[in-house]
């Protein structure tokens, strides 16, 4: 038996919380904030520490832009897929060091993960964030008064 239209629309709206749907839902979900909380674990040669984290991301998928915190830097979204948003996917290879950072949010579950790995010569260092994001209304990108 088919569900009533109103019940189907409610289910679609709930699913659209993380996935962009067609029509009006797309416009709503193109700009949003994400409030992400969890634990960050820092691991170095002989030490491992964990602490809570709390980030607020401002995201505009229509312009492929995002920022966090006070938004002093506006960044380009690395990738948007039906089930995930990759805010950052960066690798750097230098003569004495290598580093990589990957920041991904699962659009279906809200799971948030960041992995930052840096190797200076033979000494590894990593930071791993694991948490959950919940959407909130888009607060926009700030306008900064600059001298030049």
C-alpha distance (Angstrom), angle and dihedral (degrees) to the residues before:
residue distance angle dihedral
X1 . . .
X2 3.79 . .
X3 3.77 120.0 .
X4 3.82 117.4 -119.1
X5 3.81 114.6 -93.3
X6 3.82 93.4 -112.6
X7 3.81 91.1 53.7
X8 3.81 91.8 48.6
X9 3.81 91.0 49.4
X10 3.80 91.0 51.1
X11 3.80 90.4 51.8
X12 3.80 90.9 48.2
X13 3.80 91.8 49.4
X14 3.79 90.8 51.9
X15 3.80 91.8 48.9
X16 3.81 89.2 47.1
X17 3.78 89.2 63.6
X18 3.81 86.6 88.1
X19 3.80 103.6 14.2
X20 3.75 125.4 59.3
X21 3.77 112.0 -122.3
X22 3.79 130.0 -168.2
X23 3.79 125.1 -84.1
X24 3.79 122.5 5.9
X25 3.79 94.7 -2.3
X26 3.81 89.6 63.1
X27 3.79 92.5 57.0
X28 3.78 91.5 49.5
X29 3.79 94.9 47.5
X30 3.82 96.8 45.3
X31 3.81 91.6 79.7
X32 3.79 122.6 35.3
X33 3.76 145.2 128.6
X34 3.78 122.4 -117.7
X35 3.78 120.7 -151.9
X36 3.80 106.7 -154.8
X37 3.79 125.4 -171.8
X38 3.78 133.0 171.5
X39 3.79 143.1 99.8
X40 3.80 129.9 -49.4
X41 3.80 117.2 -155.5
X42 3.80 119.8 -161.1
X43 3.78 117.6 -160.3
X44 3.79 124.8 -174.0
X45 3.78 134.3 165.2
X46 3.82 95.5 -65.8
X47 3.81 105.6 -0.5
X48 3.80 139.1 72.4
X49 3.83 124.2 -173.5
X50 3.82 133.6 173.2
X51 3.78 129.9 -159.7
X52 3.81 137.1 165.0
X53 3.81 120.8 -97.7
X54 3.79 134.3 -162.3
X55 3.83 121.9 -171.0
X56 3.77 131.1 174.7
X57 3.79 113.0 -155.2
X58 3.80 122.6 -165.5
X59 3.79 109.3 -153.4
X60 3.80 132.0 -172.5
X61 3.80 108.2 -178.4
X62 3.81 92.9 -179.7
X63 3.82 88.8 64.4
X64 3.81 94.9 29.8
X65 3.82 90.7 -124.6
X66 3.81 135.4 133.0
X67 3.77 141.2 168.3
X68 3.79 138.8 177.0
X69 3.78 138.3 -146.2
X70 3.80 111.3 -4.5
X71 3.81 89.3 -6.2
X72 3.79 95.7 -128.0
X73 3.80 86.5 153.6
X74 3.82 125.0 43.5
X75 3.82 111.5 -153.7
X76 3.78 135.1 -164.2
X77 3.82 116.7 -112.6
X78 3.82 107.7 -114.6
X79 3.82 97.1 -149.1
X80 3.81 141.8 -11.4
X81 3.79 118.2 -157.3
X82 3.81 130.0 169.3
X83 3.82 91.4 -101.6
X84 3.82 102.6 28.6
X85 3.78 147.5 31.5
X86 3.80 116.7 -147.9
X87 3.78 107.4 -159.3
X88 3.79 95.5 179.8
X89 3.80 134.3 13.9
X90 3.78 108.5 165.7
X91 3.81 133.9 156.5
X92 3.78 126.1 -174.9
X93 3.79 126.1 -171.7
X94 3.77 118.0 -169.3
X95 3.79 132.4 170.5
X96 3.82 93.0 -97.9
X97 3.79 103.9 18.1
X98 3.78 144.0 37.6
X99 3.78 128.1 -162.9
X100 3.77 140.3 174.1
X101 3.79 133.9 -173.7
X102 3.80 127.3 -170.3
X103 3.83 122.8 179.2
X104 3.84 114.7 -174.3
X105 3.82 134.2 172.0
X106 3.79 120.3 -164.5
X107 3.82 106.8 -134.3
X108 3.80 93.9 -156.6
X109 3.81 100.4 48.3
X110 3.81 104.0 18.4
X111 3.80 90.7 -123.9
X112 3.81 111.0 159.3
X113 3.79 125.0 -158.5
X114 3.77 133.6 171.8
X115 3.77 123.4 -180.0
X116 3.81 120.4 -171.0
X117 3.80 117.7 179.5
X118 3.79 125.0 179.4
X119 3.76 128.3 178.3
X120 3.78 119.9 -166.7
X121 3.79 106.9 -170.9
X122 3.82 102.7 -52.6
X123 3.82 96.9 -21.5
X124 3.83 114.6 100.1
X125 3.80 123.4 -156.6
X126 3.79 127.2 -179.3
X127 3.78 140.5 177.1
X128 3.79 121.2 -164.4
X129 3.79 124.5 -171.4
X130 3.81 119.1 -163.9
X131 3.78 120.4 178.8
X132 3.76 149.6 108.7
X133 3.81 132.1 -87.7
X134 3.78 128.1 -151.2
X135 3.80 123.2 -166.5
X136 3.79 122.6 -117.2
X137 3.83 134.3 172.8
X138 3.80 116.3 -64.1
X139 3.80 112.0 -103.0
X140 3.80 95.1 -169.1
X141 3.77 131.8 -127.8
X142 3.79 116.3 -65.0
X143 3.79 124.3 -112.9
X144 3.79 111.0 -130.7
X145 3.78 123.4 -155.3
X146 3.77 106.2 -133.9
X147 3.79 133.7 -176.7
X148 3.80 93.6 -135.5
